[in-house]
Amino acid sequence: MHYRDLIPDRLGGSIIASHIRIPDGGPVPDMVHYHTVGFQLIYCYRGWVDLVYEDQGEPFRLFAGNCVIQPPEIRHRVLYASENIEVIEIGVPAEHVTTIDHEMELPNGPPNPERQFHGQKFVHHKAPEAEWVPFRIPGFTCRDTTIAQNTQNVAGVQVIRPDGAAAQRSWHESDILFTFVLEGQMTLEGEGRDPFDLAAGDAFVIPPNMTTCYSNASTDLELLEVSLPGRFATHVVET
């Protein structure tokens, strides 16, 4: 397994963001387990993986572009992975306890999609079924994963693309705002900082109240944005 820590300082232990690649596909030697965690996202970046979750019915395949959240203490198991699978994994806080459940077998019966695990519902977001809507910053569009509403606003996850309009400067009031460049290129302009040219595989965190601009976006740019909380105020700077 190849691993990249996307936020090396982990914002003082508040979040961990990992880019994980597994070159060899096949069955995964995993056991039914759960995590004592506040929020956890698995975004399939490349390839696919077969998963099974407590009260979510039969095993399913998580394809590239799709994601799941693992609500606190939901039992689950990784079954099979494609070659060269890549995932982006987000955990809040950075350190959490993983526990093996020796009693539960999965699948454990018919799905119960309304079940809450410590106030959060399981989400399996499928890109082909998503609706694209205007993003919080003009100049971009996004597909909302419904994670904010299903975590009671603990966290939000969006996939973002440019819509062809001019990029605008803005600042936000989110506690944590993490972004991973899935495809394409852009320039990140930050108040008081030199511009950064970014490409696929790069990641950044923008602190609250800092004015930024996503400029020079390529037509194929695609960003994964994770915020805590899920809904927060964004202020566009008038020019």
N, C-alpha and C positions, 0 to 999 in steps of 0.2 A: 504494500500500500504506500502510495506517495501522498505527502501531506504538506499543505502550505497554511501557515497561520496568517490570516488576512488582516488581523488587528493585533500586532505584536504586543502592545501594552495592555490590550483587553480592557481599555478604559477603566483601569483600576479594579478589574475583576468583575465588571458589570456585564460583559458580553464576550463570547468567543465566536469567531467567524472562521470557518475552515474550508479550504478547497481540497477535496480528497479525490485521488485517482487510483483505481485498482486495475492494473494492466491485465491480469488473468481473470477470465470469466469462469462461470461454473457455479456449483452449489456452494453456499456460504455456511461455514460451520458455526451457526448462531443458535442461541437458546432463547426461549421466551423470557423477556426481561422488560423492565420499565425504568424510567428515569424520574428522579425527584428534582424537578426543574420548573422554572417559571414560564418559559416559552422555548419551543424548539421547532425549527424549520428544516426540512430536507427538500432542497430544490435539485431536480435532476438536470444537469448541465449537458452531459453527453451520455449516449448509451441508454440503458434501461436496467431496472432492478425489480425483482418480484418480492412483494411484502405481504404480510398478513397482520391484522390489528384486532384487538379485542372489540367485540360487538360491532364489527364492520363487515361481517360476512366472509365470503370466500377470498382467498389470496388474489391479488391483482398486480398488474405490471405498471410501474411508474416510468413513463417515457420521458425523453428529453423535452424540456420546456414545461413539464408539469411539476407540481410540488405537493407535499403534505405537511401538515403540522402534527406533531406528536404531543397531544395534551399531557399535562402532568400525570404521571403514573399509569398511562394507558399501556397495557401489555401488548407487545409486538415482537415480531421476529423477521429477520431478513432471510430469504430463502435461496435466491439465485440471482446472479448478476451477469450482465453482458461483459465482453472483453472491453477494456479501456473505458469503463464507466467512470464518469466524473460527477460529483455532487458538491453543492454548496450547503454546508450545514451551519446553522446559527443556533447558539444556545445562550439562554439568559437565566441565571448568571453564568459566568465563565466556568466555574467549578460546580459540578453536581454529582449526586450519587446515583450509580446504576445498580439495580438489584435483580438477581435472577429469580424468576418465579418457577419453582419446581412442580407446582400443583396444576397450573392452568395449561390446557392444550388449546392450540389455535389451528383452524377457526373454532369458535366456541358457540356457534349457532347462527340464527338469522341476524341480519344487520339491525342495529338500533341507532339510526343516525341522529336522533334527538338526545341521546345520552350526553350528559356533561361530566367531564373529568375536572374537578376543581374549578368549575365555572367555564370550562372551555369545551367546545365541540370539535370532533375530528373533522378535518378538511382535506379533501383530495381535489385539488384544482387541476382542471384539464384545459390546456391552452386552446385546443380546437373549439371548445364550447364557450370560450370567454367572450365577453362583450367589451369592445374598446370604447373608452370614454375620455373626455378631456382630462388631462393631468392637472395637478395643483399649480404647476408653473406653465404659463402660456408658451406655446411653441412645441408642446409635446402631447402625446396621447398615451393612455395606459390601459392595461387590463387589470381590473381589481380581482384579487383572489378570494374575496369575502372573508379573509382571515380576521380583519378588524372586528366585524360584526359577530364572528363566531368565537372570538376570545374575549368578548365584552370590552373591546378596545385596549387590551393589553399590548397588542402589536398589530402592525399592518404590513402587507407585502404587495408591491406593485411591480409589474413589468412595463417598461417605458420605452416609447419610440418617438422620434421627432415627427412633427406633422407638417414640416415645411415652412412654418412661420418663423420669424426672427426670434432668436433666443433673448430672454429678458433676465435682468438681475433680480434676485429675491433673497429673503432671509426667512428662517423658520423658527418655530418655538418647540420643536420636538426635543425630548430628552436625549435620545439616541437616533441618529440618522446615518445608516450604512448603505453604501451603493457598490455593486459589483458590475463591471462592464462585461456583458455577455457576448456581444458582437460589436464590430465596428470601431470607430475612433471618435474622440471628442477632445476639447480643451476645457479643463476646469480652471476657471478664473476665481480666485478668492481674495477678498478684501485684505490688503496688506501682505499678500503672498505673490510670488512669481507664478505665472500660469504653468499648469501641468498638462502636457499632451498625454492622453490616456488611450489605451487600446484594449482589446479583448483579454481578459484575465487580470486586469488591474482592478483595484478597489480603493475606496476612500470613505472617510467619515467626516461629516460637516457638523461642527458644533452649533448649538443654537445661537441666534442673533448675528451670525456671520454672513455678510452679503457675498453671494456667489453667482456665477453665470456658467451654464453649460453651452459653450460656444463651439463653432466649427464642427458641428455634429455631421458625421457621414450619414448617407441615406439609409445604411443598414445598421445604424447604431441601435443597440438594445441594452437596457440597463435593468438590473434587479435592485429594487429599493426596499429596505427593511427599516421600519420605524417603530420606536417605542415612545409614546403610545401609538395606537393605530391611526387615530384622527388627531390632527393638530393644526394650528394656524400657520399659514404661509403668507408672507407679505411681499408683493411685487413692488420693486423700486421704480417709481415714476421717472421717466427720462425727459 
